[in-house]
Amino acid sequence: MKYFRVYGPAYLEGEVQVQGAKNAVLPIMSAIMLHDQPVLLKNVPRVQDVFTMIELLKLLGAKVEWKGNNELQVDPTTINSYTAPYEIVSKMRASIYVLGPLLVKFGRAEVSFPGGCSFGPRPVDFHIKGLSLLGAELTIERGYIKATMKKPNPCEIPLDFKSVGTTIHLMTTAAMMEGETTILNSAQEPEVVATAEFLAKSGVKIEGAGTDVIKIKGTKKLKPVPEFEIIPDRIEAGTYLVAGFMTGGKVKVTGCIPEHLEPVILKLKEAGALINRGKDFLEVEKRTKEISSLHIETQPFPGFPTDMQPQFMSMLTVAKGTSIIKEGIYPNRFAHAFELQRLGANIKVVEPTAFVEGVNKLTGAEVTGNDLRGAAALVLAGLIAEGETTVFGIEHLERGYENFREKLISLGAKIEVS
């Protein structure tokens, strides 16, 4: 089992380039299944979730190959299977995205229940309900979702929750249904907009992406999309901004879209950060005073992202005063809080809220990451802790960060891998 040895306290300084957004590329890779020509994707991150999706698409019969360092060609013309098996789907919840395209392509699909990060239940009920309204007949047998679709039914679908995955999945499924589908209370995240832009380039008429009402007018045949560039990863960008600020360093994050990070920028400034911004970069200046405590409530976009909550909690362990973090998306996403306590953090969790009382310093210890962002948060905590922090569970980092350790080292961190 690999683990990191993080030596602190560290001072980070320098420039880091943001990777493509894994949460955008995964649904777009699934949407390519509807095409009858290859698509070249640019700015694709080489992370485990992408490798898992490649494995799944190949198993379904697609040809997938890397053309450059971050360029990936997906050829869906040879897809010949409608079954997505447990051994792959169990690794990643985004595997559910193939269900709709398989239904459209074959009129039937069998997809195992998906896996992924372990912080609490994330049922596929929203997906099943939406697909049912679109005309699918679904049953659950021995851990598999078995679906058939005899007659597509474009319609109005009200979502009970602004689910990113459900919004994207239903958009993609409706893309080749003649007629208009309307998604009410749709998610507004940049990754939803990116997927809508790919579908629009494919000839699908989509209105309202980025708002809470999305209208999709499907088409019988998609237009070729020779190539498509994946948007930058806003969560990776936010992670490095927090790392720079909490270590007191000066870090410039390039290749990002600042507008995608407004709630993160706002809270960093509230904590005392000085941030410069340009069209495609954000730079946090050297910190000259203590970190201020914050009140954070995670919400769907354009609110504060749940995927930045763990990193901010790490930062706030040494802030002045008591911070309150309310988790509005996943009420029990606090496994990292108990690991931070091992470093000396003063955190009390009363789900869905954590109370973080700042301490003077953290001290290195052994900790374990239980999910992608939680593992990142523990590495960041190790950067400000005195002495050596051993971080287990680093395989979670590989699911969503490309060269995480190497990028931090380039900024001045001392991190060894064993």
ChimeraX attribute file (.defattr): number of C-alpha atoms within 10 A of each C-alpha:
attribute: neighborCount
match mode: 1-to-1
recipient: residues
	/A:1	7
	/A:2	10
	/A:3	16
	/A:4	20
	/A:5	21
	/A:6	29
	/A:7	21
	/A:8	23
	/A:9	21
	/A:10	23
	/A:11	20
	/A:12	24
	/A:13	21
	/A:14	16
	/A:15	18
	/A:16	19
	/A:17	16
	/A:18	26
	/A:19	26
	/A:20	25
	/A:21	24
	/A:22	29
	/A:23	24
	/A:24	22
	/A:25	25
	/A:26	22
	/A:27	24
	/A:28	25
	/A:29	23
	/A:30	26
	/A:31	26
	/A:32	25
	/A:33	27
	/A:34	23
	/A:35	20
	/A:36	16
	/A:37	17
	/A:38	20
	/A:39	21
	/A:40	20
	/A:41	22
	/A:42	20
	/A:43	21
	/A:44	25
	/A:45	26
	/A:46	22
	/A:47	17
	/A:48	20
	/A:49	25
	/A:50	21
	/A:51	13
	/A:52	19
	/A:53	25
	/A:54	21
	/A:55	16
	/A:56	21
	/A:57	24
	/A:58	19
	/A:59	18
	/A:60	21
	/A:61	17
	/A:62	21
	/A:63	17
	/A:64	19
	/A:65	14
	/A:66	14
	/A:67	12
	/A:68	11
	/A:69	11
	/A:70	14
	/A:71	19
	/A:72	22
	/A:73	19
	/A:74	23
	/A:75	22
	/A:76	25
	/A:77	16
	/A:78	14
	/A:79	19
	/A:80	14
	/A:81	17
	/A:82	21
	/A:83	20
	/A:84	26
	/A:85	18
	/A:86	15
	/A:87	11
	/A:88	17
	/A:89	23
	/A:90	17
	/A:91	18
	/A:92	19
	/A:93	18
	/A:94	22
	/A:95	27
	/A:96	24
	/A:97	26
	/A:98	30
	/A:99	26
	/A:100	28
	/A:101	26
	/A:102	28
	/A:103	22
	/A:104	23
	/A:105	18
	/A:106	13
	/A:107	17
	/A:108	21
	/A:109	24
	/A:110	23
	/A:111	23
	/A:112	23
	/A:113	21
	/A:114	25
	/A:115	18
	/A:116	18
	/A:117	17
	/A:118	12
	/A:119	16
	/A:120	12
	/A:121	10
	/A:122	14
	/A:123	11
	/A:124	15
	/A:125	10
	/A:126	19
	/A:127	21
	/A:128	20
	/A:129	16
	/A:130	22
	/A:131	26
	/A:132	18
	/A:133	16
	/A:134	23
	/A:135	16
	/A:136	24
	/A:137	15
	/A:138	18
	/A:139	12
	/A:140	13
	/A:141	10
	/A:142	8
	/A:143	11
	/A:144	18
	/A:145	21
	/A:146	20
	/A:147	22
	/A:148	19
	/A:149	20
	/A:150	12
	/A:151	11
	/A:152	21
	/A:153	19
	/A:154	22
	/A:155	18
	/A:156	16
	/A:157	22
	/A:158	16
	/A:159	19
	/A:160	10
	/A:161	15
	/A:162	21
	/A:163	19
	/A:164	18
	/A:165	21
	/A:166	26
	/A:167	27
	/A:168	24
	/A:169	26
	/A:170	24
	/A:171	28
	/A:172	30
	/A:173	28
	/A:174	28
	/A:175	31
	/A:176	24
	/A:177	22
	/A:178	15
	/A:179	15
	/A:180	18
	/A:181	24
	/A:182	22
	/A:183	22
	/A:184	19
	/A:185	18
	/A:186	26
	/A:187	28
	/A:188	22
	/A:189	22
	/A:190	25
	/A:191	28
	/A:192	25
	/A:193	19
	/A:194	23
	/A:195	26
	/A:196	26
	/A:197	18
	/A:198	20
	/A:199	25
	/A:200	18
	/A:201	17
	/A:202	21
	/A:203	20
	/A:204	25
	/A:205	17
	/A:206	20
	/A:207	15
	/A:208	16
	/A:209	23
	/A:210	19
	/A:211	16
	/A:212	15
	/A:213	17
	/A:214	23
	/A:215	19
	/A:216	30
	/A:217	20
	/A:218	24
	/A:219	18
	/A:220	11
	/A:221	15
	/A:222	20
	/A:223	16
	/A:224	14
	/A:225	19
	/A:226	13
	/A:227	15
	/A:228	16
	/A:229	15
	/A:230	23
	/A:231	25
	/A:232	26
	/A:233	25
	/A:234	26
	/A:235	24
	/A:236	25
	/A:237	27
	/A:238	25
	/A:239	21
	/A:240	27
	/A:241	26
	/A:242	25
	/A:243	30
	/A:244	29
	/A:245	26
	/A:246	31
	/A:247	23
	/A:248	23
	/A:249	23
	/A:250	22
	/A:251	24
	/A:252	23
	/A:253	24
	/A:254	21
	/A:255	18
	/A:256	24
	/A:257	21
	/A:258	20
	/A:259	13
	/A:260	20
	/A:261	22
	/A:262	15
	/A:263	16
	/A:264	24
	/A:265	23
	/A:266	13
	/A:267	17
	/A:268	23
	/A:269	15
	/A:270	15
	/A:271	22
	/A:272	16
	/A:273	27
	/A:274	17
	/A:275	19
	/A:276	11
	/A:277	15
	/A:278	11
	/A:279	11
	/A:280	13
	/A:281	19
	/A:282	24
	/A:283	22
	/A:284	26
	/A:285	19
	/A:286	20
	/A:287	17
	/A:288	11
	/A:289	10
	/A:290	14
	/A:291	24
	/A:292	20
	/A:293	23
	/A:294	21
	/A:295	14
	/A:296	21
	/A:297	18
	/A:298	20
	/A:299	16
	/A:300	17
	/A:301	20
	/A:302	16
	/A:303	15
	/A:304	22
	/A:305	22
	/A:306	21
	/A:307	19
	/A:308	21
	/A:309	23
	/A:310	25
	/A:311	27
	/A:312	23
	/A:313	29
	/A:314	27
	/A:315	24
	/A:316	29
	/A:317	31
	/A:318	27
	/A:319	23
	/A:320	17
	/A:321	15
	/A:322	20
	/A:323	21
	/A:324	20
	/A:325	22
	/A:326	22
	/A:327	22
	/A:328	18
	/A:329	18
	/A:330	17
	/A:331	16
	/A:332	17
	/A:333	23
	/A:334	23
	/A:335	19
	/A:336	24
	/A:337	24
	/A:338	16
	/A:339	22
	/A:340	26
	/A:341	16
	/A:342	15
	/A:343	22
	/A:344	18
	/A:345	25
	/A:346	19
	/A:347	22
	/A:348	15
	/A:349	17
	/A:350	12
	/A:351	13
	/A:352	16
	/A:353	19
	/A:354	21
	/A:355	20
	/A:356	26
	/A:357	19
	/A:358	22
	/A:359	17
	/A:360	10
	/A:361	15
	/A:362	26
	/A:363	19
	/A:364	24
	/A:365	21
	/A:366	16
	/A:367	23
	/A:368	20
	/A:369	22
	/A:370	21
	/A:371	22
	/A:372	22
	/A:373	26
	/A:374	32
	/A:375	26
	/A:376	28
	/A:377	28
	/A:378	28
	/A:379	32
	/A:380	28
	/A:381	31
	/A:382	33
	/A:383	28
	/A:384	26
	/A:385	24
	/A:386	19
	/A:387	16
	/A:388	20
	/A:389	26
	/A:390	21
	/A:391	24
	/A:392	21
	/A:393	20
	/A:394	23
	/A:395	17
	/A:396	21
	/A:397	23
	/A:398	16
	/A:399	23
	/A:400	25
	/A:401	26
	/A:402	19
	/A:403	15
	/A:404	15
	/A:405	18
	/A:406	14
	/A:407	18
	/A:408	22
	/A:409	14
	/A:410	14
	/A:411	22
	/A:412	15
	/A:413	23
	/A:414	19
	/A:415	20
	/A:416	14
	/A:417	12
	/A:418	9
